[in-house]
Amino acid sequence: MSTAPTAAPTDAPTTVDAGPRGGGARAVLALTRFEARRLLLSVPVLIAFVAYAAWIVWRTRTSWDGYPALQDADRATQGGPLLVGLAVLVSANSAVLRSARHGTESQFAILVVAPWRRTVAHALSVVPAVLLTALCVGGQFAWEAAKEGAVGGGSPAELLVGPLTVLLFGTLGVLLGRVLRAPLAAPLLVVCLLFTLVLGTGPGGTGGLSWLSPVVSESGPDSLPSDLLGRPAAWHALYLAGAALCVGFLAVLVAGGRGPAVRAGLALTLALTVAGGILQARGVEPSPELTAARERASVSPEKEQTCVERGPSTYCAFPEWESRTRTWAGVVDHVQSLAGGAAHEQRLLVRQRIDARYGLGADAAIPALSAPHQVTVGTAWGGNRVPEFSTAVAAVLVAGSEEASDAVCDGRMVTIMWLSLSWQDDPLSALRRVRLDDSLEGSAIVLSPTDPLTMTEGQTDVVRQLLEKPGPDVAERVKAHWAELTSPDVTTAEAAELLGVAGPAKADSCE
């Protein structure tokens, strides 16, 4: 009796790899759906998305006091996705290492899905998280755009940064899982990224090297017109997209994918990453055309602005801010309605002014105008900007020009501040917000779109008393004694007597 020969047992399982079509592709898609669902429901990702959504609601509800410039609002969508990206990195890495943790790698090896195909599925499982991030980014920006005071326009390239950051971090987690089988590798990488990206301990500035970071934040005290920003946003989006795809192809290559499609994809995405990185670094330096445009907008804004007549005054603004001239006119009308003499009908020229010569992140002071009856307004609005502009209008009506109002240290300051604040919903709160130290007592610097003004301790006491009195009574006295109240010789004590309140306890030092 003969027996059939049997194959010698072996401990090395055989991996069966289906072709690029048929069962292999269907298995990859099925695994992608499974892993995507698990990734979205993982604890880190769930917590990150809940925190991200809460951050959007908390921030967007009161951002820019309801008056956003959309060319700034698009960049404001880039910080939140960093948290989501870090969570996706950890969860994607954990998914790649799951078989090693559970000791099931040998069982996986006999399935039709080879390790490199499983890596493709893990990389693709990040896409739903990317799309959900894109939905959040779009919702945040749409909320800003829907506000009644919104101006300007956003950049699609800037809006892509958040989702592309999540894609980059997710594929990085997959690659890390294929290169290092240590479970602590991903958490340690997250800690490093937190310190360098989120906490801002990495290379600072906005030079070429800083643009290698996923998010490059630039912000200044005022918004700039969209055509003066000078950010290489499109090249940066290309760089992020190329880097994310390159990391994904590299993970597949490390996992054993040696096909021509993988090699070609890796070469192409690497070329895109390098090209985007070089072009964005070159785009950081402003071109001669951009430099000339910034100089023109800063020194000769009238060449770039549109002027409209509203009532007796003229309002000149950059094109993206034309809709805001009506709001400025409302403030001017309120202040002039309280003024007496010729100031009540004085024709003003309100001009929007910026200093864009030093770029988006610069904080350059705008000098006061010497021309009579001209008032400066900035690109920001809402919140503290309203009493600041109101003070500038009142100062020009009383002193004649912005430059002359800088030297006011006498009793005229009482009239200026009452005109500026008495018509507002909460005058005392407005007084606090327009002062540099947020106080209601003592001397203080009074903020303005140009050079600040100064209030003495005695003037502060008198103004506070006036704002606590009924408005019509004070308004009648202001108009009746307008000539005396706007004379350079009037003292704070005399102004208080004319307006029917107690004078300061001691004479002001400047008088």
C-alpha positions in Angstrom: 0.0 0.0 0.0 1.4 3.3 -1.0 0.8 6.6 0.5 0.7 10.0 -1.4 3.6 12.2 -0.6 2.8 15.2 1.5 4.5 18.7 1.4 6.8 19.5 4.3 5.3 21.9 6.7 6.5 25.5 6.7 6.2 28.3 9.2 6.2 31.0 6.6 2.7 31.7 5.3 2.3 32.5 1.6 0.8 35.9 0.7 -1.7 35.8 -2.2 -1.8 39.0 -4.1 -4.7 39.5 -6.5 -4.2 41.6 -9.6 -4.9 45.3 -9.8 -8.5 44.5 -10.8 -11.2 42.2 -9.5 -11.1 40.8 -6.0 -8.1 42.7 -4.9 -9.6 46.2 -5.7 -12.9 45.2 -4.1 -11.1 44.0 -1.0 -9.2 47.2 -0.7 -12.4 49.3 -1.0 -14.1 47.1 1.6 -11.2 47.5 3.9 -11.1 51.2 3.3 -14.8 51.6 4.3 -14.2 49.5 7.4 -11.1 51.5 8.5 -12.7 54.8 7.7 -15.6 54.1 9.9 -13.4 52.9 12.7 -11.1 56.0 12.3 -14.1 58.4 12.5 -15.5 56.7 15.5 -12.1 56.4 17.4 -12.0 58.3 20.6 -9.2 60.8 19.7 -10.9 61.7 16.4 -14.3 62.1 18.0 -13.0 64.3 20.8 -11.0 66.4 18.2 -14.0 67.0 16.0 -16.2 67.9 19.0 -13.6 70.3 20.3 -13.1 71.7 16.7 -16.9 72.3 16.3 -17.1 73.9 19.7 -14.1 76.1 18.8 -15.8 77.2 15.6 -19.0 78.2 17.4 -17.2 79.9 20.2 -14.9 81.9 18.0 -17.1 82.7 15.0 -20.0 83.9 17.0 -18.2 87.1 18.0 -15.2 87.2 15.7 -14.2 90.6 14.4 -17.2 92.1 16.3 -19.4 91.1 13.4 -17.4 92.9 10.8 -15.0 90.4 9.3 -12.8 90.9 6.2 -13.1 87.7 4.4 -9.4 87.8 3.2 -8.6 87.4 6.9 -11.4 85.0 7.7 -10.1 82.4 5.3 -6.8 82.2 7.2 -8.7 82.0 10.5 -10.0 78.5 9.4 -6.5 77.0 9.4 -5.7 76.6 13.1 -8.6 74.4 14.2 -7.8 71.5 11.8 -4.4 71.1 13.3 -6.0 69.4 16.3 -8.1 67.2 14.1 -5.0 66.3 12.1 -3.0 65.2 15.2 -5.9 63.0 16.3 -6.2 61.4 12.8 -2.4 60.8 12.9 -2.6 58.9 16.1 -5.7 56.9 15.1 -4.4 56.1 11.6 -1.1 54.9 13.1 -3.0 52.8 15.7 -5.0 51.2 12.9 -1.9 50.2 11.0 -0.4 48.7 14.1 -3.6 46.9 15.2 -2.6 43.5 13.7 0.8 43.6 15.3 -0.8 44.5 18.7 -3.3 41.7 18.5 -0.9 39.1 17.0 -2.9 38.6 13.8 -0.3 39.6 11.3 0.2 35.9 10.2 -3.5 35.5 9.5 -3.5 38.7 7.4 -0.6 37.3 5.4 -2.7 34.5 3.8 -5.5 36.9 2.6 -5.8 38.3 -0.9 -4.9 41.7 0.4 -1.2 42.1 0.5 0.4 44.4 3.1 0.9 47.2 0.5 -2.8 47.0 -0.5 -3.8 47.2 3.2 -1.6 50.3 3.4 -3.5 51.8 0.5 -6.7 51.1 2.4 -5.4 52.8 5.5 -4.3 55.8 3.5 -7.7 56.1 1.8 -9.5 55.7 5.2 -8.2 59.2 6.1 -10.2 60.8 3.2 -13.6 60.9 5.0 -12.0 62.8 7.9 -10.5 65.2 5.4 -13.9 65.8 3.8 -15.5 66.3 7.2 -12.8 68.9 8.0 -13.5 70.6 4.7 -17.2 70.8 5.6 -16.3 72.4 8.9 -14.0 74.9 7.2 -16.6 75.7 4.7 -19.2 76.2 7.4 -17.0 78.5 9.4 -16.2 80.6 6.4 -19.8 80.7 5.2 -20.8 81.9 8.7 -18.4 84.8 8.5 -19.5 85.6 5.0 -23.1 85.7 6.0 -22.6 88.4 8.6 -24.1 91.7 7.6 -20.8 93.6 8.2 -18.6 91.2 6.1 -16.4 92.7 3.4 -13.8 91.4 0.9 -13.4 87.9 -0.4 -11.7 84.7 0.6 -9.1 82.6 -1.2 -9.9 78.9 -2.1 -6.2 78.1 -1.6 -6.2 79.4 1.9 -9.4 77.4 2.7 -7.7 74.2 1.4 -4.9 74.4 4.0 -7.0 72.9 6.9 -8.2 69.8 5.0 -4.8 69.3 3.4 -3.2 69.5 6.8 -5.4 66.7 8.0 -4.6 64.6 4.9 -0.9 65.1 5.5 -1.0 64.2 9.1 -3.2 61.1 8.4 -0.8 59.7 5.8 2.1 60.5 8.0 0.5 58.3 10.7 0.2 55.5 8.1 3.8 55.8 7.1 5.0 55.9 10.7 3.2 52.7 11.3 5.0 51.0 8.4 8.4 52.3 9.3 8.3 52.0 13.1 6.3 49.3 14.8 6.6 51.0 18.2 3.2 52.1 19.6 4.7 55.1 21.3 6.2 56.6 18.0 3.0 58.4 17.0 2.3 60.0 20.5 5.9 61.2 20.6 5.6 62.7 17.1 2.4 64.4 18.2 4.1 66.0 21.2 6.9 67.3 18.9 4.3 68.7 16.4 2.4 70.3 19.3 5.5 72.2 20.4 6.5 73.2 16.9 3.2 74.0 15.3 0.5 74.5 17.9 2.5 76.1 20.7 4.6 78.1 18.3 8.1 77.1 19.4 9.3 76.3 15.9 11.0 78.7 13.5 9.1 82.0 13.5 8.7 84.7 11.0 7.2 84.5 7.5 10.3 83.8 5.4 10.7 81.0 3.0 11.5 78.3 5.6 8.5 79.1 7.7 6.2 78.1 4.7 7.4 74.5 5.1 5.0 74.4 8.0 1.4 73.4 7.2 0.0 76.6 8.7 1.7 80.0 8.3 -0.2 82.6 10.4 0.2 86.3 9.5 -1.9 88.9 11.1 -1.7 92.6 11.8 -3.9 95.2 13.6 -5.7 96.1 10.4 -6.8 94.2 7.3 -5.3 94.8 3.9 -7.0 94.7 0.6 -6.9 91.3 -1.0 -4.5 92.3 -3.8 -2.0 93.6 -1.3 -1.6 90.5 0.9 1.2 88.9 -1.1 0.8 85.4 0.4 1.8 82.5 -1.9 -1.3 80.6 -0.9 -1.8 78.7 -4.2 1.8 77.4 -4.1 1.4 76.5 -0.5 -1.7 74.4 -1.2 0.2 72.7 -4.0 3.0 72.0 -1.6 0.7 70.5 1.1 -1.2 68.4 -1.5 2.1 67.1 -3.0 3.5 66.3 0.5 0.4 64.5 1.7 0.3 62.3 -1.5 4.0 61.8 -1.5 3.9 60.5 2.1 1.0 58.2 1.2 2.9 56.7 -1.8 6.0 56.3 0.3 4.0 54.4 2.9 2.8 52.0 0.1 6.3 51.6 -1.2 7.7 50.8 2.3 4.9 48.2 2.7 6.1 46.3 -0.4 4.3 48.1 -3.3 6.9 48.1 -6.1 4.6 48.5 -9.1 5.2 51.1 -11.8 2.1 53.0 -10.7 3.4 53.4 -7.1 6.9 54.4 -8.3 5.5 56.9 -10.8 3.1 58.3 -8.2 5.9 58.8 -5.7 8.1 60.5 -8.3 5.3 62.8 -9.4 4.1 63.8 -6.0 7.7 64.4 -4.8 8.2 66.7 -7.8 4.9 68.5 -6.9 6.1 68.9 -3.3 9.5 70.3 -4.3 8.0 72.6 -6.9 5.4 73.9 -4.5 8.0 74.4 -1.8 10.4 76.3 -4.1 7.7 78.5 -5.7 6.1 79.4 -2.3 9.5 80.4 -1.0 10.1 82.6 -4.0 6.6 84.1 -3.6 7.2 85.2 0.0 9.3 88.1 -1.3 7.0 90.8 -2.7 7.3 91.5 -6.4 8.1 95.0 -7.7 4.5 95.4 -8.8 3.2 94.4 -5.3 5.7 96.8 -3.6 4.5 99.6 -5.9 0.9 98.8 -5.2 1.4 98.8 -1.4 3.3 102.1 -1.6 0.5 103.7 -3.7 -2.2 102.5 -1.3 -0.3 103.7 1.7 0.9 107.1 0.4 -1.7 108.0 -2.2 -4.9 106.1 -1.2 -7.0 108.5 -3.2 -5.7 106.9 -6.4 -7.1 103.5 -5.4 -10.4 104.5 -3.7 -14.0 105.3 -4.6 -15.7 108.2 -2.9 -19.4 108.6 -2.2 -21.4 111.5 -0.9 -23.5 110.8 2.2 -25.2 113.9 3.6 -22.9 116.9 3.7 -19.7 114.7 3.9 -17.7 112.6 1.6 -16.5 109.1 2.3 -13.6 107.5 0.4 -12.8 103.7 0.8 -10.9 101.0 -0.9 -13.2 99.0 -3.3 -13.8 96.1 -0.9 -14.9 98.5 1.9 -17.4 100.6 -0.1 -20.4 99.1 1.6 -19.1 100.2 5.0 -19.3 103.9 4.1 -22.9 104.0 5.2 -21.9 102.7 8.7 -19.2 105.4 9.0 -21.8 108.0 7.9 -24.1 106.9 10.7 -21.4 107.6 13.3 -20.5 111.0 11.8 -24.2 112.0 11.8 -24.6 111.1 15.5 -21.5 113.1 16.5 -22.5 116.1 14.3 -26.1 116.1 15.6 -24.6 116.9 19.1 -22.2 119.6 17.9 -23.0 123.3 17.9 -22.1 126.3 15.7 -20.7 125.7 12.3 -19.6 122.2 13.3 -23.2 121.0 13.2 -23.2 121.2 9.4 -19.4 121.0 8.7 -18.5 119.1 5.6 -16.0 116.4 6.4 -13.8 114.2 4.2 -13.6 110.7 5.7 -10.8 108.7 4.1 -9.8 105.1 4.7 -6.0 104.9 5.3 -3.6 102.0 5.8 0.1 101.4 5.9 0.7 98.3 3.8 4.4 99.0 2.9 5.7 96.5 5.4 3.4 93.7 4.7 0.5 91.9 6.4 2.0 91.4 9.9 3.4 94.9 10.3 2.1 97.3 13.0 2.9 100.7 11.6 1.4 103.9 13.0 -0.7 106.1 10.7 0.3 109.8 11.0 -2.4 112.4 11.7 -3.6 114.5 8.8 -2.8 118.2 8.8 -5.5 119.1 6.2 -8.6 120.6 7.8 -11.8 118.7 8.3 -10.4 115.4 7.2 -10.9 112.2 9.3 -9.0 108.9 9.1 -10.8 105.6 9.3 -9.1 102.2 9.3 -10.0 98.8 7.7 -11.2 97.2 11.0 -14.6 98.0 12.4 -16.8 97.1 15.4 -16.0 96.9 19.1 -13.3 99.4 20.1 -13.0 100.7 16.6 -16.4 102.5 16.8 -15.5 104.8 19.8 -12.0 105.4 18.3 -13.4 106.6 15.0 -16.1 108.6 16.9 -13.4 110.3 18.9 -11.5 111.2 15.8 -14.6 112.8 14.2 -15.3 114.8 17.4 -11.7 115.9 17.6 -11.7 117.2 14.1 -15.0 119.1 14.6 -13.6 120.7 17.8 -9.9 121.3 16.9 -10.2 121.6 13.1 -7.8 118.9 12.0 -6.3 115.6 13.3 -2.9 117.2 13.7 -4.3 120.0 15.8 -6.3 117.7 18.0 -3.1 115.8 19.0 -2.0 118.9 20.9 -5.3 119.4 22.8 -4.7 119.3 26.5 -7.2 121.9 27.7 -10.9 121.9 28.4 -11.7 121.1 24.8 -10.9 117.5 25.6 -14.1 117.4 27.7 -16.2 118.5 24.7 -14.5 116.0 22.4 -15.1 113.0 24.6 -18.7 113.9 25.3 -19.4 114.3 21.6 -17.7 111.0 20.9 -19.4 108.9 23.6 -22.7 110.4 24.7 -24.8 109.0 21.8 -23.6 105.4 22.2 -25.6 102.7 23.8 -23.4 102.4 26.9 -21.3 105.6 27.1 -19.3 104.6 30.2 -18.4 101.3 28.7 -17.4 103.1 25.5 -15.2 105.4 27.5 -13.5 102.5 29.2 -12.8 100.8 25.8 -11.5 103.8 24.1 -8.8 104.3 26.8 -5.6 102.4 26.6 -5.8 101.2 30.2 -9.5 100.4 30.1 -10.1 102.6 33.1 -12.6 105.2 34.2 -10.3 107.0 36.6 -7.1 108.9 36.3 -5.2 110.1 33.3 -5.1 107.9 30.2 -4.2 107.6 26.5 -7.2 107.8 24.3 -7.0 105.6 21.2 -7.7 107.0 17.7 -7.2 105.7 14.1 -4.1 107.9 14.0 -2.0 109.5 16.8 -3.7 109.0 20.2 -5.1 111.8 22.4 -4.5 112.4 26.1 -7.0 112.7 29.0 -6.0 114.1 32.3 -7.3 113.0 35.7 -9.6 116.0 35.9 -10.9 115.7 32.4 -11.8 112.1 33.1 -13.8 113.1 36.2 -15.7 115.7 34.3 -16.4 113.5 31.3 -17.6 110.7 33.6 -20.0 113.1 35.4 -21.4 114.3 32.0 -22.0 110.8 30.7 -24.0 110.0 33.8 -26.3 113.0 33.3 -29.3 113.0 31.0 -28.1 113.5 27.5 -30.6 116.2 26.3 -29.7 118.6 29.2 -26.0 118.4 28.4 -26.6 118.7 24.6 -28.5 121.9 25.1 -25.6 123.4 27.1 -23.0 122.2 24.6 -24.8 124.0 21.7 -25.5 127.1 23.8 -21.8 127.5 24.8 -20.2 126.0 21.7 -17.8 128.9 21.1 -16.5 128.9 24.7 -16.2 125.1 24.9 -14.1 124.9 21.7 -11.8 127.8 22.5 -8.2 126.8 23.0 -8.2 129.0 26.1 -11.0 127.1 27.9 -9.9 125.1 31.0 -11.3 121.9 32.3 -12.8 123.7 35.3 -14.5 126.3 33.0 -15.8 123.6 30.7 -17.3 121.8 33.7 -19.0 125.0 34.9 -20.4 125.7 31.5 -21.9 122.2 31.3 -23.3 122.2 34.8 -21.1 119.6 36.6 -18.5 119.8 39.4 -15.0 120.8 38.3 -11.9 118.8 38.9 -10.4 118.8 42.4 -7.1 120.3 41.1 -6.0 122.1 38.0 -4.7 119.9 35.2 -0.9 120.0 34.9 -1.1 120.9 31.2 -3.1 124.0 32.0 
